[in-house]
Amino acid sequence: MSALLESNIAYQAVTVMVADWDRHRGSDIAKALDVTHQATLVMFKGGKEIGRVAWSSSQEAIEPLFKAAIW
């Protein structure tokens, strides 16, 4: 994801929080966000979920979420 963040300076305005799946699966936050898979990205804007990608970390899969977050 660091390459994606570096590819567009506007993406650096997005706050990214990373959770270790092995430590946090089954946690209250994982349950509240309905995160059931490793490699899940949940994007929020204005406190509301605007999209998610699971089972993929490719730039092609996650960049649309970053675009939606900044526009």
C-alpha positions as CSV (number, residue, x, y, z in Angstrom):
1,M,0.0,0.0,0.0
2,S,2.9,2.3,0.5
3,A,3.6,2.5,-3.2
4,L,0.0,3.5,-3.8
5,L,0.2,6.3,-1.1
6,E,3.4,7.5,-2.7
7,S,1.8,7.5,-6.2
8,N,-0.5,10.4,-5.5
9,I,0.2,13.0,-2.9
10,A,-3.5,13.5,-2.3
11,Y,-3.8,10.0,-0.9
12,Q,-1.5,11.0,1.9
13,A,-4.5,12.9,3.4
14,V,-6.2,9.6,4.1
15,T,-5.6,8.2,7.6
16,V,-4.5,4.5,7.3
17,M,-4.8,2.3,10.4
18,V,-3.4,-1.2,10.2
19,A,-4.4,-4.1,12.4
20,D,-2.4,-7.4,12.7
21,W,-4.9,-10.1,11.7
22,D,-3.3,-12.7,14.0
23,R,-3.7,-10.4,17.0
24,H,-7.1,-8.8,16.2
25,R,-9.3,-11.3,14.5
26,G,-12.3,-11.9,16.5
27,S,-11.8,-8.6,18.4
28,D,-14.7,-6.2,19.1
29,I,-13.5,-3.8,16.3
30,A,-13.3,-6.6,13.8
31,K,-16.7,-7.8,14.7
32,A,-18.2,-4.3,14.7
33,L,-16.7,-3.7,11.2
34,D,-17.7,-7.2,10.0
35,V,-14.1,-8.0,9.1
36,T,-13.9,-11.7,8.7
37,H,-10.9,-12.1,6.3
38,Q,-7.2,-11.3,6.4
39,A,-6.3,-8.5,4.0
40,T,-9.5,-6.5,4.3
41,L,-9.5,-2.8,3.7
42,V,-12.5,-0.8,4.9
43,M,-12.7,2.8,3.7
44,F,-14.6,5.5,5.6
45,K,-15.5,9.1,4.7
46,G,-17.3,11.4,7.1
47,G,-17.7,8.5,9.6
48,K,-19.5,6.3,7.1
49,E,-18.3,3.3,5.2
50,I,-17.9,4.1,1.6
51,G,-16.4,0.7,0.4
52,R,-14.3,-2.3,1.2
53,V,-12.0,-4.7,-0.5
54,A,-11.3,-8.2,0.9
55,W,-8.7,-10.8,-0.1
56,S,-6.8,-8.4,-2.3
57,S,-4.0,-5.9,-1.8
58,S,-3.5,-5.0,-5.4
59,Q,-3.3,-1.3,-6.3
60,E,-6.0,-1.9,-9.0
61,A,-8.4,-3.2,-6.3
62,I,-7.8,-0.6,-3.6
63,E,-7.1,2.6,-5.5
64,P,-10.8,3.3,-6.3
65,L,-11.4,3.4,-2.5
66,F,-8.7,6.1,-2.1
67,K,-10.1,8.1,-5.0
68,A,-13.6,8.0,-3.4
69,A,-12.2,9.0,0.0
70,I,-10.5,12.2,-1.3
71,W,-13.3,13.3,-3.7
